[in-house]
Amino acid sequence: MKQFSLFFMALIGLVLLNSCSKSDSPAVEPEVSISGKWSITGLGTITDLKTYDATLEEIAAVSNNKDILKLKDVYSYEFKTDGTYVAGTDSGTWILAADKKQVTLTSKVNVDSNKKPAVLIFQVFDLAKNSVKLGFKKFSKNASGNFDTTSLEDFAYFSVGIMGMAGKGGTQADLDKVKTLQGTLNLKR
């Protein structure tokens, strides 16, 4: 009986020691990665005064244009682990900066005016397991109080910001007050 009691006490001690060691060590979270398939959920706007995030449904309601909802079906990003990406009809290579604050896409399909591969640089905001916000080029007002959007590309990026702002009730008066504006794509897995 003594041996049984001693064995039982040793077993309880091992169980307690094991459970203490497990609760004392912090859980190791897996590293968050941009790799994988992402679908667009909305557009946003970051200004020097306020941030707006609008779903595609909100933008469609404000613009009275249901075609915006089609973006969910036809526009997504897949960042493959081999360093390539597919986005709609575009494809190419991608590189995430070591600090995870910027992702650079180099297209194999689209070329710029000099016949070189088009390069798109996103600022990475709020990278989480199942969501990410990617920021386009940031615009600032010039001395005349206007945003410089002289190229077609700039106009497209600026328009993303305007749609995100409008989807959340932003007005022309709000736009007149801001000094900087940056459009964002809001994506989920």
Secondary structure in CASP SS format (residue, H / E / C, confidence):
PFRMAT SS
TARGET T0000
AUTHOR 0000-0000-0000
METHOD secondary structure of the structure
MODEL  1
M C 1.00
K H 1.00
Q H 1.00
F H 1.00
S H 1.00
L H 1.00
F H 1.00
F H 1.00
M H 1.00
A H 1.00
L H 1.00
I H 1.00
G H 1.00
L H 1.00
V H 1.00
L H 1.00
L H 1.00
N H 1.00
S H 1.00
C H 1.00
S H 1.00
K H 1.00
S H 1.00
D H 1.00
S C 1.00
P C 1.00
A C 1.00
V C 1.00
E C 1.00
P C 1.00
E C 1.00
V C 1.00
S C 1.00
I C 1.00
S C 1.00
G E 1.00
K E 1.00
W E 1.00
S E 1.00
I E 1.00
T E 1.00
G E 1.00
L E 1.00
G E 1.00
T E 1.00
I E 1.00
T E 1.00
D C 1.00
L C 1.00
K C 1.00
T E 1.00
Y E 1.00
D E 1.00
A E 1.00
T E 1.00
L H 1.00
E H 1.00
E H 1.00
I H 1.00
A H 1.00
A H 1.00
V H 1.00
S H 1.00
N C 1.00
N C 1.00
K H 1.00
D H 1.00
I H 1.00
L H 1.00
K H 1.00
L H 1.00
K H 1.00
D H 1.00
V H 1.00
Y C 1.00
S E 1.00
Y E 1.00
E E 1.00
F E 1.00
K C 1.00
T C 1.00
D C 1.00
G C 1.00
T E 1.00
Y E 1.00
V E 1.00
A E 1.00
G C 1.00
T C 1.00
D E 1.00
S E 1.00
G E 1.00
T E 1.00
W E 1.00
I E 1.00
L E 1.00
A C 1.00
A C 1.00
D C 1.00
K C 1.00
K C 1.00
Q E 1.00
V E 1.00
T E 1.00
L E 1.00
T E 1.00
S E 1.00
K E 1.00
V E 1.00
N E 1.00
V E 1.00
D C 1.00
S C 1.00
N C 1.00
K C 1.00
K C 1.00
P E 1.00
A E 1.00
V E 1.00
L E 1.00
I E 1.00
F E 1.00
Q E 1.00
V E 1.00
F E 1.00
D C 1.00
L C 1.00
A C 1.00
K C 1.00
N C 1.00
S E 1.00
V E 1.00
K E 1.00
L E 1.00
G E 1.00
F E 1.00
K E 1.00
K E 1.00
F E 1.00
S E 1.00
K E 1.00
N C 1.00
A C 1.00
S C 1.00
G C 1.00
N C 1.00
F E 1.00
D C 1.00
T C 1.00
T C 1.00
S C 1.00
L H 1.00
E H 1.00
D H 1.00
F H 1.00
A H 1.00
Y H 1.00
F H 1.00
S H 1.00
V H 1.00
G H 1.00
I H 1.00
M H 1.00
G H 1.00
M H 1.00
A H 1.00
G H 1.00
K C 1.00
G C 1.00
G C 1.00
T C 1.00
Q H 1.00
A H 1.00
D H 1.00
L H 1.00
D H 1.00
K H 1.00
V C 1.00
K C 1.00
T E 1.00
L E 1.00
Q E 1.00
G E 1.00
T E 1.00
L E 1.00
N E 1.00
L E 1.00
K E 1.00
R C 1.00
END
